[in-house]
Amino acid sequence: MFGWLKNYLPRGIYGRAALIVAVPFLALQVIVSASFIQRHFEDVTRQMVRTTTVMLTHVFDELAEDGLSVAQSDVAVPLGIALERAAVVPSENARVWYDVSGRSVIANLETVFDVAAIDLSNRRVVTAYIRQGGEVYQVAFPRRYVSARNPHQLLVLMVVAGLVMIVIAFIYLRNQLRPIKRLAAASEAFGRGRNEPYHPSGASEVRAAGSAFLDMRGRILRQIEQRTLMLSGVSHDLRTPLTRMRLALSMMEEPEAEALRADVEDMNRMIDAFLDFARVGAEEDAVATDLAALLHDSVENARRAGHQLEAEEPFAPMTMPLRALGLRRSVDNLISNAARYGTRVRLALDVFERSVRIRVEDNGPGIPENQREDAMRPFLRLDPARGQNQGGSVGLGLAIAADTARRHGGTLRL
């Protein structure tokens, strides 16, 4: 029902928490203030108008008995009231829009006298046009006779006190949210491959979440280390017998030796793929690197390898923190896959305001949409239509590229 309201709410937790604190507090202040001030000042104004009407009644009694001059000099002037016959009578009452007590003044005067009009446009003086004895008299008296002085003081005091309390609440709220922001920053850094120092702090719930994050990070790092050690050890141990086999086959001239040498080369490429996959979790730190130069090197390597590669060169210059070895290895894998399944390969770099996109396109058969997630899983190969027996693939190229993209805060899309 209120889904449209989400577009206007703050994005951050600090802004939303501040809104939760400020809105109910200010709403309560406004409701209580308006209700109290309206009822209180209406009662005060009504009582003051009654006192003033007593004085005006006395003036008009003297006017009826002794005439206008006596009423002016002997009664009206000592009371601070100006009385004279009206030369011009306004057709309607006059009042500024923010004069809250003015409505009560007009209503109470009209209940006692035959009022033609009341002018409250001057905030210091009330001018009433009152019919008396067939004449219309212009009666002026100070506004303080019928209204409380400085009625806004209570409202200003409540607003100022409310703002001070909100500022104090914001300061306290910021201190409470700082541990959450630190936890979010550490989680984001770890998701991008950086292991930044973090110590749980703040409220008990935040400390519990921080401790759980540290436990999770520790388990993931141990798993990465174990995977790296296992793959590196297995790959290293396999190279020794492969080297002996390669030396033995090099001295054989039989026709069968050529097929065996091809199998040995396939096994060697598989071992290289295992090592590349193991290095993804233990790469170098990100350093400022020229992405255009890195892609240019990949283009040259692909062309030296005999691939028919089209590139949108010169690439837009872009220096950014990168793990150059891992990113170059991933781009080379994507180019190699594209060349394996297609006859035309194209490399492009798109630069946006807050991100970059490296595109490797080919004219091969493509990957069905329902198999694209599986294609990025390690050691998983798709159906024979993708050429399982071409080049000794073990299904790690796209997995390496996906891990590299995640460690740079990005994603691999097929």
C-alpha positions as CSV (number, residue, x, y, z in Angstrom):
1,M,0.0,0.0,0.0
2,F,2.8,2.4,0.9
3,G,5.4,0.9,-1.5
4,W,5.9,4.3,-3.2
5,L,7.1,5.7,0.0
6,K,10.3,3.6,-0.1
7,N,11.6,5.8,-3.0
8,Y,11.7,8.8,-0.6
9,L,13.2,7.1,2.5
10,P,16.9,7.3,3.3
11,R,19.0,4.4,2.0
12,G,21.4,4.1,4.9
13,I,20.6,2.6,8.3
14,Y,21.7,5.9,10.0
15,G,19.2,8.0,8.1
16,R,16.4,5.5,8.7
17,A,17.1,5.2,12.4
18,A,17.3,9.0,12.7
19,L,14.0,9.2,10.9
20,I,12.5,6.7,13.4
21,V,13.7,8.9,16.3
22,A,12.8,12.3,14.9
23,V,9.4,11.8,13.2
24,P,7.4,10.5,16.2
25,F,9.1,13.0,18.5
26,L,8.3,16.0,16.3
27,A,4.8,14.7,15.6
28,L,4.1,14.4,19.3
29,Q,5.5,17.9,20.0
30,V,3.3,19.4,17.3
31,I,0.2,17.6,18.4
32,V,0.6,18.4,22.1
33,S,1.7,21.9,21.4
34,A,-1.1,22.7,19.1
35,S,-3.8,21.2,21.3
36,F,-2.5,22.8,24.5
37,I,-1.8,26.2,23.0
38,Q,-5.1,26.4,21.3
39,R,-7.2,25.5,24.3
40,H,-5.1,27.5,26.8
41,F,-4.9,30.7,24.8
42,E,-8.6,30.5,23.8
43,D,-9.5,30.5,27.5
44,V,-7.1,33.3,28.3
45,T,-8.3,35.4,25.4
46,R,-12.0,34.8,26.4
47,Q,-11.3,36.0,29.9
48,M,-9.4,39.1,28.8
49,V,-12.1,40.0,26.3
50,R,-14.7,39.9,29.0
51,T,-12.7,42.3,31.1
52,T,-12.3,44.6,28.1
53,T,-16.0,44.5,27.3
54,V,-16.7,45.7,30.8
55,M,-14.6,48.8,30.1
56,L,-16.2,49.3,26.7
57,T,-19.7,49.0,28.2
58,H,-18.8,51.6,30.8
59,V,-17.6,53.9,28.0
60,F,-20.7,53.5,26.0
61,D,-22.9,54.1,29.1
62,E,-21.1,57.4,29.6
63,L,-21.6,58.1,25.9
64,A,-25.3,57.6,26.2
65,E,-25.6,59.8,29.3
66,D,-23.2,62.7,28.8
67,G,-22.3,62.7,25.1
68,L,-19.2,61.9,23.1
69,S,-16.8,64.5,24.5
70,V,-17.4,63.5,28.1
71,A,-17.0,59.8,27.2
72,Q,-13.8,60.5,25.4
73,S,-12.1,62.7,28.0
74,D,-13.4,61.5,31.3
75,V,-13.6,57.7,30.6
76,A,-12.0,56.5,27.4
77,V,-8.7,58.3,27.6
78,P,-7.8,57.2,31.2
79,L,-8.6,53.6,30.1
80,G,-6.4,53.8,27.0
81,I,-9.4,53.7,24.6
82,A,-9.8,55.9,21.6
83,L,-13.4,56.7,20.7
84,E,-14.8,58.6,17.7
85,R,-17.5,58.4,15.1
86,A,-16.5,56.2,12.2
87,A,-16.0,58.1,8.9
88,V,-15.6,54.9,6.9
89,V,-16.8,51.4,8.0
90,P,-15.0,48.3,6.5
91,S,-17.2,45.8,4.9
92,E,-15.6,42.8,6.6
93,N,-13.2,41.8,9.4
94,A,-9.5,41.9,8.8
95,R,-6.9,39.5,10.4
96,V,-3.5,38.1,9.4
97,W,-3.5,34.4,8.8
98,Y,-1.2,33.5,11.6
99,D,-3.1,35.4,14.2
100,V,-4.5,32.4,16.1
101,S,-6.0,34.3,19.1
102,G,-7.7,36.9,16.7
103,R,-10.5,34.5,15.9
104,S,-11.4,34.2,19.6
105,V,-11.2,38.1,20.0
106,I,-13.6,38.6,17.1
107,A,-16.1,36.0,18.3
108,N,-16.2,37.2,21.9
109,L,-16.6,40.9,20.9
110,E,-19.5,40.0,18.5
111,T,-21.4,38.2,21.3
112,V,-21.5,41.4,23.4
113,F,-21.7,44.3,21.0
114,D,-23.4,45.0,17.6
115,V,-20.1,44.9,15.7
116,A,-20.0,46.1,12.1
117,A,-16.4,45.1,11.6
118,I,-13.2,44.4,13.5
119,D,-9.7,45.2,12.1
120,L,-6.8,43.2,13.6
121,S,-4.3,43.8,10.8
122,N,-2.3,45.9,13.2
123,R,-0.8,43.5,15.7
124,R,-0.6,46.2,18.4
125,V,-4.1,47.8,18.2
126,V,-7.6,46.4,18.0
127,T,-10.0,48.6,15.9
128,A,-13.6,47.8,16.4
129,Y,-16.5,49.4,14.5
130,I,-19.5,49.2,16.9
131,R,-23.1,50.3,16.3
132,Q,-24.5,52.3,19.3
133,G,-27.6,54.5,19.3
134,G,-28.0,54.6,15.5
135,E,-24.3,55.6,15.0
136,V,-21.2,53.5,14.2
137,Y,-18.3,54.3,16.5
138,Q,-14.6,53.5,15.8
139,V,-13.2,52.2,19.0
140,A,-9.4,51.5,19.3
141,F,-7.6,50.0,22.2
142,P,-4.3,48.1,22.8
143,R,-4.2,44.5,21.6
144,R,-2.6,43.5,25.0
145,Y,-6.0,44.2,26.5
146,V,-7.5,41.1,24.8
147,S,-4.5,38.8,24.0
148,A,-1.7,37.3,26.0
149,R,1.6,38.9,25.3
150,N,4.2,36.8,23.3
151,P,2.0,33.7,23.0
152,H,4.6,32.0,20.8
153,Q,7.2,31.7,23.6
154,L,5.9,28.4,24.8
155,L,5.9,27.0,21.3
156,V,9.5,28.3,20.6
157,L,10.7,26.8,23.9
158,M,9.2,23.4,23.1
159,V,10.7,23.4,19.6
160,V,14.1,24.5,20.8
161,A,14.1,21.9,23.5
162,G,12.9,19.3,21.1
163,L,15.7,20.1,18.6
164,V,18.3,19.9,21.3
165,M,17.1,16.5,22.4
166,I,17.0,15.3,18.8
167,V,20.7,16.4,18.3
168,I,21.7,14.5,21.4
169,A,19.8,11.4,20.2
170,F,21.5,11.7,16.8
171,I,24.9,11.8,18.4
172,Y,24.1,8.8,20.5
173,L,22.6,7.0,17.5
174,R,25.7,7.6,15.4
175,N,27.9,6.1,18.2
176,Q,25.7,3.1,18.3
177,L,25.7,2.6,14.5
178,R,29.5,3.0,14.1
179,P,30.2,-0.7,15.0
180,I,27.6,-1.8,12.5
181,K,29.3,0.3,9.8
182,R,32.7,-1.2,10.8
183,L,31.3,-4.7,10.5
184,A,29.7,-3.9,7.1
185,A,33.1,-2.4,5.9
186,A,35.0,-5.5,7.1
187,S,32.5,-7.9,5.4
188,E,32.6,-5.9,2.1
189,A,36.4,-5.9,2.2
190,F,36.5,-9.7,2.8
191,G,34.0,-10.2,0.0
192,R,36.5,-8.4,-2.3
193,G,39.4,-10.5,-1.1
194,R,40.9,-8.2,1.5
195,N,41.4,-9.4,5.0
196,E,41.2,-6.2,7.0
197,P,41.6,-6.1,10.8
198,Y,38.3,-6.1,12.7
199,H,37.4,-6.3,16.5
200,P,33.8,-6.7,17.6
201,S,32.4,-3.7,19.6
202,G,29.1,-2.0,20.4
203,A,25.9,-3.5,21.7
204,S,25.7,-7.2,22.6
205,E,23.8,-8.0,19.4
206,V,26.4,-6.3,17.2
207,R,29.2,-8.0,19.1
208,A,27.5,-11.3,18.5
209,A,27.2,-10.6,14.8
210,G,30.9,-9.5,14.7
211,S,32.1,-12.6,16.5
212,A,30.0,-14.8,14.1
213,F,31.6,-12.9,11.1
214,L,35.1,-13.6,12.5
215,D,34.3,-17.3,12.9
216,M,33.0,-17.5,9.4
217,R,36.0,-15.6,8.0
218,G,38.3,-17.9,9.8
219,R,36.6,-21.0,8.5
220,I,36.6,-19.7,4.9
221,L,40.3,-18.7,5.1
222,R,41.2,-22.2,6.5
223,Q,39.2,-23.8,3.7
224,I,40.9,-21.7,1.1
225,E,44.3,-22.5,2.6
226,Q,43.5,-26.2,2.6
227,R,42.3,-26.1,-1.0
228,T,45.4,-24.3,-2.1
229,L,47.7,-26.7,-0.3
230,M,45.9,-29.7,-1.6
231,L,45.8,-28.6,-5.2
232,S,49.4,-27.3,-5.1
233,G,50.7,-30.5,-3.5
234,V,48.8,-32.8,-5.9
235,S,49.9,-30.8,-8.9
236,H,53.5,-30.6,-7.8
237,D,53.6,-34.4,-7.1
238,L,52.1,-35.1,-10.6
239,R,54.7,-33.1,-12.4
240,T,57.6,-35.4,-11.5
241,P,56.2,-38.6,-13.2
242,L,54.9,-36.5,-16.1
243,T,58.4,-35.2,-16.7
244,R,59.8,-38.7,-16.7
245,M,57.1,-39.8,-19.1
246,R,57.8,-36.8,-21.4
247,L,61.6,-37.7,-21.4
248,A,60.9,-41.3,-22.2
249,L,58.4,-40.5,-25.0
250,S,60.9,-38.0,-26.5
251,M,63.3,-40.9,-27.2
252,M,60.6,-43.1,-28.8
253,E,60.1,-43.1,-32.5
254,E,57.0,-45.4,-32.7
255,P,53.8,-43.9,-34.1
256,E,52.0,-44.6,-30.9
257,A,54.3,-42.3,-29.0
258,E,52.7,-39.2,-30.7
259,A,49.3,-40.0,-29.2
260,L,50.9,-40.6,-25.8
261,R,52.8,-37.3,-26.0
262,A,49.5,-35.5,-26.7
263,D,47.9,-37.2,-23.6
264,V,50.9,-36.0,-21.5
265,E,50.5,-32.4,-22.8
266,D,46.8,-32.6,-21.9
267,M,47.6,-33.7,-18.4
268,N,50.2,-30.9,-18.1
269,R,47.6,-28.4,-19.1
270,M,45.2,-29.8,-16.5
271,I,47.8,-29.5,-13.8
272,D,48.4,-25.8,-14.9
273,A,44.6,-25.3,-14.5
274,F,44.7,-26.8,-11.0
275,L,47.5,-24.4,-10.0
276,D,45.7,-21.4,-11.5
277,F,42.6,-22.3,-9.6
278,A,44.6,-22.8,-6.4
279,R,46.2,-19.4,-6.8
280,V,42.9,-17.5,-7.0
281,G,42.5,-17.7,-3.2
282,A,46.1,-16.6,-2.5
283,E,46.7,-13.9,-5.1
284,E,48.7,-10.7,-4.6
285,D,47.2,-7.6,-3.1
286,A,45.5,-5.1,-5.4
287,V,47.8,-2.4,-6.7
288,A,47.2,0.6,-9.1
289,T,47.3,-0.9,-12.6
290,D,46.6,0.4,-16.1
291,L,43.7,-1.7,-17.2
292,A,44.1,-0.7,-20.9
293,A,47.7,-1.9,-20.9
294,L,46.8,-5.1,-19.2
295,L,44.1,-5.8,-21.9
296,H,46.6,-4.9,-24.7
297,D,49.0,-7.5,-23.4
298,S,46.2,-10.1,-23.4
299,V,45.4,-9.2,-27.0
300,E,49.1,-9.6,-28.0
301,N,49.3,-13.0,-26.2
302,A,46.2,-14.2,-27.9
303,R,47.4,-13.2,-31.4
304,R,50.8,-14.8,-30.8
305,A,48.9,-18.0,-29.8
306,G,47.2,-17.9,-33.2
307,H,43.8,-16.8,-32.2
308,Q,41.8,-14.6,-34.6
309,L,41.0,-11.8,-32.1
310,E,39.3,-8.5,-32.8
311,A,39.9,-5.7,-30.3
312,E,38.4,-2.3,-29.9
313,E,41.8,-0.6,-29.5
314,P,43.0,1.7,-28.3
315,F,41.2,1.0,-25.0
316,A,40.1,3.8,-22.8
317,P,42.9,4.6,-20.3
318,M,41.8,3.5,-16.8
319,T,44.1,3.1,-13.8
320,M,42.5,1.3,-10.8
321,P,43.4,-1.1,-8.0
322,L,43.7,-4.6,-9.6
323,R,45.2,-8.0,-9.0
324,A,47.0,-8.0,-12.4
325,L,48.1,-11.6,-12.6
326,G,44.7,-13.0,-11.7
327,L,42.8,-10.7,-14.0
328,R,45.1,-11.3,-16.9
329,R,44.8,-15.0,-16.4
330,S,41.0,-14.8,-16.3
331,V,40.9,-12.7,-19.5
332,D,43.2,-15.1,-21.2
333,N,40.9,-18.0,-20.2
334,L,37.9,-16.2,-21.6
335,I,39.6,-15.5,-24.9
336,S,40.9,-19.1,-25.1
337,N,37.4,-20.5,-24.4
338,A,35.9,-18.2,-27.0
339,A,38.5,-19.2,-29.6
340,R,37.9,-22.9,-28.8
341,Y,34.2,-22.7,-29.6
342,G,34.0,-19.9,-32.2
343,T,35.8,-18.7,-35.3
344,R,35.6,-15.0,-34.4
345,V,36.5,-13.4,-31.0
346,R,36.1,-9.8,-30.0
347,L,37.5,-8.0,-26.9
348,A,36.1,-4.7,-25.7
349,L,36.3,-2.4,-22.7
350,D,33.3,-0.3,-21.5
351,V,34.0,2.4,-19.0
352,F,31.1,3.7,-16.9
353,E,30.9,6.3,-14.1
354,R,31.4,3.9,-11.3
355,S,32.4,0.7,-12.9
356,V,34.1,-0.9,-15.9
357,R,33.1,-3.9,-18.0
358,I,35.4,-6.2,-20.0
359,R,33.5,-8.0,-22.9
360,V,34.7,-11.1,-24.6
361,E,32.4,-12.1,-27.5
362,D,32.4,-15.0,-29.9
363,N,30.2,-16.5,-32.6
364,G,30.2,-20.0,-31.1
365,P,27.1,-22.0,-30.2
366,G,26.8,-20.3,-26.8
367,I,25.7,-21.7,-23.5
368,P,22.0,-22.4,-22.8
369,E,20.5,-20.0,-20.2
370,N,19.6,-22.8,-17.8
371,Q,23.2,-24.1,-17.8
372,R,25.1,-20.8,-17.3
373,E,25.2,-21.1,-13.5
374,D,26.6,-24.6,-13.8
375,A,29.2,-23.5,-16.3
376,M,30.9,-21.3,-13.6
377,R,31.1,-24.1,-11.0
378,P,34.6,-25.7,-10.7
379,F,35.3,-29.1,-12.2
380,L,32.0,-29.2,-13.9
381,R,31.9,-29.7,-17.7
382,L,28.8,-29.3,-19.9
383,D,27.5,-31.7,-22.5
384,P,29.6,-32.9,-25.5
385,A,28.3,-30.1,-27.7
386,R,30.7,-27.8,-25.9
387,G,33.6,-29.9,-27.0
388,Q,34.7,-31.8,-23.9
389,N,37.6,-33.5,-25.6
390,Q,39.1,-30.3,-27.1
391,G,42.3,-29.1,-25.4
392,G,42.2,-31.2,-22.2
393,S,39.7,-28.9,-20.4
394,V,38.8,-29.7,-16.8
395,G,36.1,-27.1,-16.3
396,L,38.1,-24.5,-14.3
397,G,38.4,-21.6,-16.7
398,L,35.1,-19.9,-16.0
399,A,35.3,-20.7,-12.3
400,I,38.7,-18.9,-12.1
401,A,37.2,-15.9,-14.0
402,A,34.2,-15.8,-11.7
403,D,36.3,-15.9,-8.6
404,T,38.6,-13.2,-9.9
405,A,35.6,-11.0,-10.7
406,R,34.2,-11.5,-7.2
407,R,37.6,-10.6,-5.6
408,H,37.5,-7.3,-7.6
409,G,33.9,-6.5,-6.4
410,G,32.4,-7.5,-9.7
411,T,30.6,-10.5,-11.3
412,L,31.0,-12.7,-14.3
413,R,28.0,-12.8,-16.7
414,L,27.6,-15.2,-19.5
